[in-house]
Amino acid sequence: MTQSILSHERAYGAHPTVQVLTDRCAGCQECVIRCPTGALSMETLRWVASADDDLCVGCRQCERTCPFSAIVVEGPMLVEPRIEPEPVHPARLLGDISEIRSGFAGWPEALAEAERCLQCPDPTCVRGCPAHNDIPGFIASVRARDLEGAHEILRRTSTLPDVCSRVCNQAAQCEGACSWSLAGGVAVSIGRLERFIVDNLEVAPPTRSSEANGLSVAIIGSGPAGAGAAWDLFEAGAMVTVYEKDATPGGLCVWGIPDFTLREELATRPWRQLSRAGLDLRCGTEIGPDDIDGLLFTHDAVIVANGAGVPLRLPVPGADLDGVVDATTFLQGARAALEFGGDQQGFRSSLGLASDDDSRTPNVLVLGAGNTAMDVARTARRLGMNATCIDWLDERFALARPDELEEARHEGVEVCFSRTLTALRGEGRVARAELARTTQDRADRRPKVLSENPEGREVDLVVMAMGYRLDPAFTDVLPGTPVRKESHGVADRRWTASGILANHNAVGQLALGREVGLWAATLPVSDRLWVVGDALTGPATVVEAMAQGRRAAAAVLDARPARPSRQDREQWSGPRRVLVCYESVGGKTARAAEAIADGYSAQGVVARVLPIARVGAAELAATDMVVVGSWVEGFVVAGVGPAKGMRAWLADLPRLGGKPVGIFCTYGVSPKDTLGEMRRSFQERGAVVVAQAAFGPKELDAKAGVFGPRAFGEELALQIMTNEATYVPVE
Amino acid sequence: MTYEVEDRESRLTDPVAVAIRLRPQQREGIGERFDASDPHQGLDIARNPLIARILHNRKFQFLLILPNQIIFWTVIFVGLMGTAVPGLNFGAAITWYVWFCLVFVMMVVVGRAWCAMCPFGGFAEWIQRRSFFQRTQKTLGLGRKFPEPLARMGFVLPVGSFLLLTWIEEYFNIAGPGNPASTSFMVIGIVATALVFFLVFERRTFCRYICPLTSVIGTIGSMGSVAGFRTRDRDKCVSCQTKDCMRGGDEGFGCPWYTWPASSDSNLYCGLCTECYKSCPEENIGLFLQKPLTSVVAPKRRRADVAWAVALLFGLVLYQQLNALSFYNSFDGWLNTHLHFPHYPNPVAYLGMILLLSVVIAGAAKGIGVLSARRDIEFDRPGNFIDKDSRFRAYFLPIAYGLIPVVGADYFARQLPKFFKSAPRVIPAVQHMFGFAGVNSPLYNARILSDPRIIVVQVCVIALGTLGALWAMLRITNRELVPVSRNALLVRTTTLGLVSVCGAVTAVLYVAMQAAN
């Protein structure tokens, strides 16, 4: 690192300067503990931060983390230029499906790029990565030429490093959240470093735990979400059965991503390894929504990971003409056609395109300019067609990877942004597309369609590649899906503190939204039923689906669910974990929560007590019973109900499929319908409210000898110990 | 059936946490830095469940602001629409006969109590937060940072705005006996300026850097017995990874005043808004009381901007005393003739005298430094206005802090005549709004105290302030000046002598003002 800085300084002369605004610096040390180079320390007498300009590299992490904007960095960023291997474009595109993107040529390039990493103490790239790979950790291993160590670090958070390093949109994830990138510079090439690791040392096969844990889990779908869940469950010793409707496992990674981006051998690698190790993979087995109950009867848990495979169609006049197909049809057919010995002519004919002897090159109009659309267009080019992508978004807000867009254009794909299709015309078969211009001023605003300057295009084939949606047949039986990846309320302050959300950074906001999906994956949508990946949150990325699958696997292993027919059900579940959480203002509700926990302890059950501000999906997922209490807000009779903080918390609750919940409140005059309001919130989220109690001043008096919080805790403890199979809901 | 008591370890851990390798916090020296200024844990009134409940309630500050909001909008409307007779106009009467005096009482006892209930900042903050009291996520406005060069001036900037406002008040003779319409325009001006600043800059930039009263309340308020919101356990705050009190949490906004309760060593910048108390998820913040003058004596970090603010504010109040003497009218008239300025007060005389008087105070401190400072100590450290150190600053800064009680007493004493003579007029002024009472009302002509007695009270106030200043200056001198001085007796004598002289001069000036009347 030092060498890198010095060489830059020699080359450019300038050096960054740090100004601490000592009038406002509160000495909280948020910048000091996060400075990658140790350029900041504390000045003891005045208790303000002090900067050593000589050590500063200009990454501006301090600026982003200071809560009071009391630090300013000016000057250049001292970092070497990024090592950027050029894509390998085939000399003759037609029929060539060789991989376009290349990794580093060797160790010198990889080491030079690894040296660019600042090894940030609070790495924003880790938060930007949907799987939360320990990026500084594996880069440090690369620096130490320790590929095994790097694999070990990657293995903690990812089962698909070879896939993710090739298909991830790093610019919007880890690299977009790199400190250099957040400071306006060029990010470390994290994706290529990850690829370097897996290119030079293959991902090791799963190591199954020596002790089979007896857990039987069914996974529906073998896409990235299924792979993430299956791998971890299998390694933990569970009996995993994977049901895949296609003949080849891999789901979208196989049929949705062309070989020139991700070779099939890599997409199917985890399944080959898992099958060889003994996982029960049942390809060609379609599971419908009606089959889920049957699976729940025969398995302890079911994980639905069947993706979002229904292609979106644009409802424009002429959409039902011949020659209008969806991306799935096109990509699946093209894959077979482009394989060694595939029938390209037959595929073209199946699309109704003219034969080879027609000298005219067919024009394919691809609707959309996201990654799927790029795949379609680039595949079309390899099949000898002219391809044009249109997207109604402004190019500034394009959804495709920037490098993919560049590659597509290099391969001759015409990409037109700010255009939308208004109609398709033709006699039986599509022959002309009518387009309108659009305008969009912000990423979160819908583009406006303009009536001026409409244009027409002669087309031979239209491929609708705007994306996919969930199968409504499944969403109907999977309560709470799809989950909206929107973060409500104040952002997690640990995220704010890291600096990833500074300056309204879009990458940070996206990452924060993804957390909602990741944690939602840990909670069952109903009793013993988990949903992950695109099936849970709608179409997303490979890495996100894989990460959700792993979270669900951890949740299943943590919850140890048991099917009703299981013989060892009681022993299997083991000691129960109870979480008592509360919203308190004067301390009464907090004391009641403590007393309830005492009641549990008296019956031999351990209960954890936390304020609701510290209870999120992780805490809820890691407990077998939840007891929730609130003080009663309102004036005697007006506005009486759960405290506002409790209401907000309840509004943001994720699904709590089948989880037993006890509720209580503390009041001064009357609780009115406080418990009813709380109960309904839990019931709407699939929880089973098993007991409720309102404690007035009399009940809160420990000496009064009436039914108080402690007795309530004891009653709940008895329920969890003796009645867990058949909790009786409170009405 | 029984269950084992042991807890099952959860597999659901946040993978981000594994990758975080924060540098260790520096704790060395933190104890000594804050030992003297940390309030006693027993003086945390937020331990009382009822007070805790009130402070947690988001409507608390709203309910503090609301009555003042009503009063000051009434001031604006009545000032413009009501009678021109100042004593009968509610706007002028409440503002100049009661409010100003009450604010001084509040600041001397509580510190920034007024800031917690201020309708000017409060109104602008409601708009900035788009809420009267709820914790909102998105604010209205540009949320800019206050420009650094200006922020570095600290309290000097608001002293400037206070001097400007005072000059305008003197020029238009708004306060005494009171000009209702001008009072309204002045209040509108303050509200409008506050609103603009709240919409352009983040948090309470206006209150910290611009508000004309902030320097007065900040400096004189440091005599107060409320330490403000402080940490209960500093270790916990230092280790805290989220700093909700600064960034804002689920229940409260981040500190609008840019104060961290764990490093607050005085009540200088605690606006008592309760946001840090509400947002701390660990309940690690308390509302502490302290002995009077603790925030004058105890802080180890002396701020140059505060010291200059004290000197300038002292200069201003001395100027106001001097301009009540008979010689000043002829001096002002002479200056106006030569400078072709048509009106009292002449800005050159106004600013010139204030600067001169504050430079005299600073000069006295410099003189003490020259006489006493040890030769073997290197005082000089380069830096900007707020950061640099020198021998002059090593003496001037602590001495200026030590003078705060005299300055506070002087300001308070200056308000007393108006209060004693005219405060009862507020009642007929209220009645007048509803069509009752007039100049013949007994209360209109009633006085709480008359002139000779007022002088006695004023001198007593000054004497009390001087005694407080002597005590504070002795403590400050012993702790901060004796170690850097050659002769302890000399430095004690000179600093305490300076306090005595300042006290005596202000007291004598009150007597002289009475004689001039």
Interface residues (C-beta under 8 A of the other chain):
Chain A: Q19 L21 T22 D23 R24 A26 G27 C28 Q29 E30 V32 I33 R34 C35 G38 S41 M42 T44 L45 R46 W47 P67 F68 S69 A70 V72 P121 D122 P123 V126 R127 A131 H132 N133 D134 I135 P136 G137 R156 T157 G489 V490 R493 R494 T496 A497 T522 R551 A554 A555 L557 D558 E570 G574 P575 R576 R577 V585 G586 G587 K588 S601 G604 V605 V606 R608 P611 A613 R614 A618 A621 A622 K644 G645 A648 M721 T722
Chain B: M1 T2 Y3 E4 V5 E6 D7 R8 S10 R11 L12 T13 D14 P15 V16 V18 A19 I20 R21 L22 R23 P24 Q25 Q26 E28 G29 I30 R33 F34 P49 L50 A52 R53 H56 N57 R58 R135 Q137 K145 E148 A151 R152 G154 E202 V238 Q241 T242 K243 D244 M246 R247 G248 G249 D250 E251 G254 Y258 T259 W260 A262 S263 P281 K300 R301 D305 I386 D387
